[in-house]
Amino acid sequence: MKLADKRLAYQIYLYMGALFITSLVVSNLIFQKFFYWQPFGDITIFGAPIFEISVGILPYPITFLITDLISEIFGKKKANQVVIAGIFASFFSLLIVYTASAVPATEWSPVNNEMFTDVFGNTIVAVFASMMAYLLAQFVDIQVYHFWKRMTAGKYLWLRNNFSTFSSQFIDTFTVVLLLCSFGEIAWSRFYGLVIAGFLFKVMIALFDTPLLYLFVYIIRRRFGLKVGEEISLD
């Protein structure tokens, strides 16, 4: 590969990593707001409306799309590196939020101590729960993705994209809701409804992002002259 092409490939990887980390950190900061989406009318599951979900779920599926794209183009090692970087960024953001909470607000501050605590007070618990779920789900996603990539000899991109995302998203949703309920952040009565609603929402997003994955993979393969299953080495 030419030096100019390798620089461009590295820039693409860098920008995808930036989008991944931003989506992950933001999802942890905004999770406390819940919204009610009614694409299929007023439907309830285990007494919980579907979809009654956190806004933190909105940017989260982007992280799985990006890791699948990085896995396809740059390989398993680079996908794992982005995941580790995302964990570091999330805990660093947690340290910043904790420090900001400890600093007393002035009398004229537009956001006082109580308001700041109401918005970010549960961030520590949320990030811990999210990181435990995220760590497990992302590594499962990458492992399953490359398993199906080997099994299909690099063909059937839709299969490995959806199979890996479905399994990892269920693990993520189940684990994070379980931990939040265990820590008393959410009532146990909402457990099954939130797990099912969250998982179904993520499945829908995964189905919708498959054409985007095909598009991005096609553009990158064409630009760098890659064959099906071929990866770009950045080492």
Secondary structure, DSSP 8 states (H G I E B T S, - for coil): --HHHHHHHHHHHHHHHHHHHHHHHHHHHSTT-EEE--TTSSEEETTEEETEEEGGGTTHHHHHHHHHHHHHHH-HHHHHHHHHHHHHHHHHHHHHHHHHHHS---TT-SS-HHHHHHHHTTHHHHHHHHHHHHHHHHHHHHHHHHHHHHHTTT--HHHHHHHHHHHHHHHHHHHHHHHHHHTTSS-GGGHHHHHHHHHHHHHHHHHHHHHHHHHHHHHHHHHHT--TT------
